[in-house]
């Protein structure tokens, strides 16, 4: 539908708007508004129309190659018969998401694989598969899961990945029956995820925002080396933009920042926030959801970490099951808590990028003043919005 611009024309005599009242009930100064000429009005209409055209163009959906085109170009094509045999007729399901199940398989050469299969694909499911294929094409990094190939069979769409035996979620779950991760292993996983995100944000040929960093999407090999997986809702991000606005905020509750949830702003700082939440989970040994179940408060985990840190009691946030037996470098733990809190600040522009995070993780940075870290999550977001509103009212006085 074409946008309609309504313009009210007044006489050339200045018009006074008196008794302007702010939201706090106080009267402000009179404001004089004048119309100087027809030319200025037409110029305003033209520029407004131009803005609406640009805005309309920015909301046009991204276009993607079909999975068949990508597979043919990338030459990573598996036959359906090969994958059917490798997975024993897709009998060993090891995971299931909104848009497909994942099966474990073994090729004739003995190589273990994971096959993500979308059957009877809906338009939305096809779109997510196409997006994931576009993003994964050409990705090569030790901390990003490796895509081995594709298959299209009738209305079935399949991805073939390297097989990784664990997900981080299995080690953080309250029903964890696997080995307890010690601090050295947790710190190694934090570094692996940070390296993978830095690659996606800065070192890859196209900047990529993952948008769904969480324990389920971090896979681990036998040596507990971490790799980022599941690029179904990822998107390319232009290097010349501070953020983009999407039509719908999709992602996992608790892992997405407030500016994305409430204003639908996407940027690389979205992944930084998710990474910060993930760091806090690894440090505390508890899932974000565990805190919500106890309090039904989304801000409770980041809020607790922030409160303890500002009171000089950061180490109380550390998982008590590993606090004494495996932690020898308490300064490293405190530094990780500080880095995590920097990543989950409610103001997106205050968060570091992943290059800064890697520098802080690997460098010998001294302790920060607690007051230099802004409030986390929705707490900091609401406080910043309030400051902005107050500043606008002050300028009107």
N, C-alpha and C positions, 0 to 999 in steps of 0.2 A: 504494500500500500504506500502511495506517495506521501511524504511528510508534508504537512501544511504549516506554514509560518504565518502567524498572526502578528501584524504590526499596527499599533495604535498611533495615529498622527495627531499631534497637538499644534496649536498655533505657535508662531515664532516667539511669542512672549514667554519669558521664563515661567515655569510652573513650580510652585512651592509645595513641598510635601511637609506639612507641619505636624508637630506632636508625634514624631516617629518613636514608637515604643519598642524597646528590646524585650527579650524573653524574660529578663529579670525584673521587668516592670518599670524601669527607669526611662524617662524621656531623653531622647537624643537631640542633636542639633537639627535644624531645618536643612533640608537638602534641596538645592536648586537644580533643576534639570531643564535644559533648553535644546531646541532643535534648530540647528543653524541653517540647513539648506536641504533641498530635495536630494541633492547629490549625496550627502552624507547618509541619508536614509536608504537610498538605493544601494550605496556601497555596503551598508550594514546588512541589507537583505541578501546581497550577492555573497558576502563573506559567510553569512550564516548558512546559506544554501550549500556553499562549498564545503563547510564543516560537516554538514549532514551527509553529503556525498562521501566524504572521506570516512566518516564514522560507519556508514553503510558498507563501504568496501572492506573495512577492517573486520567486520563481522561475517564476511563470507566464509564458508567452510573451506578448510584446507583440502586440496586435491591430492590423491594418492594413486600410485600405480596399483594395479591389481596384484594379488598374490602370485598369480600365474606369470605376470610380466616380471616381477621381482625374481621369482625362482628361475625363469629362463635366463635372465640377465646375469644372475649370480652363479648359475650353473651348480646349484646345490639341490638337486632334485632326487628325491627318493620315490620309488614306486610304492603304491599302496600294498602290494603283495609282500614286499620286503619288510615293511613296518608291521603288517599283520602277523607275519611269521616271527619277527623279532620280539613282539609283545605277546606271543601265544594267543592270538585273537583278542588282544586288548583285555587281558584277564587280570593283570596286576596293577590295579589303580592305586597310585601313591599320593594323590592329591586331587582336589576339585575346587574350581573357582566359579565365578559368575558366568564365564563364557568358555568353559571347556574343562575337561578332565585331563589329568596327566598320568601316563602309564610308564612303568619301567620295562625296558626291553634289552635284548642283547643281539648284536649283529653277528653275522657268520664269522667275522674275524675276531670275535670275543669281546669287542668293545661294548660297554654298557651305555645305554642311551635313555633319555627321558623324552617321551612323545606327548606333546600337548595336542589334544584332538577336540575339534569343535564339530559336532554332528548336527545336521539339519539347521545350518546357520541362519540366524535371524539377521536382518540388516545391521542392527547394532553390533552383533557378534562379529559379522564380517568386517565391519569398519574397524573394530578393535584389533582384529587379526592383521588387517592391512596396515594399521598404524604401527603395530609391533614389528611387522616385517620391515617397514620403511626405516624404523629406528635402528633395528638390529643389523641391517645390512652394512657391512664394513666395520662393525665394532670389533676391535681386537685389543683386549686388555686382560691381564691376569686376574683382575678383581671384578670383571663383568662376565656373567655366564656366557658360554660360547654356543652360538647357534650353528648347528651342523648342516641343516637343510630344511627343505619344505616338501609338502606333498598336497596336491589337490585331487580329490577323488569324488566324482559326482558332487554332492553337496557337503562333503566333508573337507575340512581344512586342517592341516596338521603341520606342526613345527617339530623339528628334531633337535634336541639339545644334548650337550654333554650331561652325563648323569652325576649328580652330587648327592651323597647319602643323607645329609642332614639339613635342617633349616634352623635358624637361630631361635625360632619360636619354640622348638622342642626343648631347648636348654633353659628357656625362661619360663616355661609353663609350670604351673603349680603341681601338675601331675608328672613332672619330669622324672623319668626312671633312668636317664642316662647319667654319665659322669658329671660331677660338679665342675664348672669352669673355674679355674683359679684366676688370680688377677692378671698374671702374665698373658694368659690366653684371651682374656677379655680385652686387655689393652691391644693385643695383636689384631683382634677382630675390629676394634674401633679404627685402627690405622688402615686396615684393608678396605673398609667401607669408605673412609675418607679419601683414599687413593682412587677408588672407583668413581666416586662423585667428582673429584677434581678432573679426572679424565673426561667424564661426560660434559662437564661445564666449560672446560678450557682446552683440553688437549685433543679432543676428537675433531674431525673436520667440520662437523656441525654441532653447535651447542645444543645439548639435550637436557630438558627438565624431566625427571622421572615421575614425580607427582605421587608416588605411592611407596616411599621408603618406610618399611616397617619390618618387624622380625620375620614374618612369613615370607617376605621377599628377599631375605638374605640367606643364601645357601652356603653350606660348608662342606669341604672335602674331608678326607680321612685325617688330614693333618690340621683340621680346623682353620684352614685358610678360607676367608669369606669372599663371596662373589655376589654382586647385585643381579637380581633376576626379575622377571615379570614386567615387561615394558608395555603392557596393554593400554595404559592411559598416558604414556609418556608423550611429549611433544617437542618438536624442534623450537628453539627460542632464538630470535634474532639478536645479534651481538650489539646492535645499536639501540636497543630498547631497555628501559629500566624495568618495565613490566608490560604484560598484555592482559586484557580483560576477556574472560571466556563467558559463554552463556550459562554454564552450569558448573558449580564446584563439585568435583567428584574426587573421592579419596577416602581415607580411613579416619574415623573420628579420633581425635586426640593427636594425630600425627600431622595434621594440616594446620598452618598458621591462621590467625584471625583475619588477616587482610585477604586471604584466599577464601575462607569460609563465608565472610560477610560481604566482601566487595568483589570477589571473583578475580582477584589480581594474581597472575601467574608470573613468577620470576625464578631465578636460580636460588633466591633466598627462601623459597618454599621448601626445597630439598634440604637446605641448611637447617631450617627449623625441625624438619622430620628427623634429621641426623642427630640434632641435639636431644630430642626425646628418646631416640634409640640409645644414645650414650647414657642418659639417666637410667634407662632400664637395665643396661649392662652393669652399671655401677651399683645400683640398688639390688639387682637380682630379681626384680619384680616387674611384671608387665604393667603397662599404663592402665589396662582394664582392671587389674587387681585393686588399684586405688579408687577407681570409679565405683566398683562394687561395694567398697567399704563406706564411701561418702556420697556417692552420686554427684560428685563435683568434678567437672572436667579439669579444673585448674589445680587440683589438690597435689598432684605429684610435682609439677614444676614449681608450684607455690611452696611446698615443703622444702624442696632443695634450695630455693631462693632464701627462705626464712632462716634455715640452718646456716647457710653461707654468710648471710648478713650478720648473724650473731656469733660468727667465728666458730661454728660447730659443724663444719662441712663433713668431717669424717663420720658423723653419726648417720649420714645418708648411705654409707657404704654397706653392702650386703654383710650382715654380721657373721654369716657362715664362713666367710673368707677373710674377715678383718684381721684376725690374729695369725692364723697359720700361714697365709701366703703373701701378705702384703709387707714388703720390707721398705718400699719407697712411698711413704705417706704423702710426700710433696707431690709426687706424680699423680696420686689419686685426687688431691685437692686441685691440682692444675686441670685435670680432666673435668672435674665438677665445674670449675670456672669456665672452661671452654664450652661445656654443654649449656650453661646458663647464658653465655654470650650468644649461642646459636638460637636459643628459644626466646630471646627478647621480643616483646610485643611489637616493637617498632622495627619494621623490616630493614630500613636503611641503617640501623645500628648493628645489625648482625654482620659477622665477618663472612667473606666468601670462602670457598673450600681451599683456595690457595693459602689464605691466611690461617685457616684451621690447621692445615698440614704443617705450616711453619710453627704454629704454637705447639702442636703435638710432638714435633721432632726437635724443636729448638729449646734452648735453656732460658725460658722466659720466667722472670720473677713473678711473685704473687701480685694480683691486681687488688686495688682498693675495692672493697665490696660496693661502695657507693657509685663506682664507675659502671656497674652493670645495671641496666634498666630492668624494670619489673618484667616477668615473663608472661608469654601467652596473652590471654584475654585481659589480664590485669594491667599489663603495660599498654596494650592496645587501647583500652578504654581511657586510661589516664592520658595518653597522647592525644586522643580525639577530643577530650575535654579541654586540654591546653590549647588546641587549635581553635576550638569554638570560643574560648575566652579571648584569644588573641584577636579574632575577628570582631568581637564586641568592643574590645578596647580601641580598635582602630576607628570605630564608628563614633566614639565619644568626642 
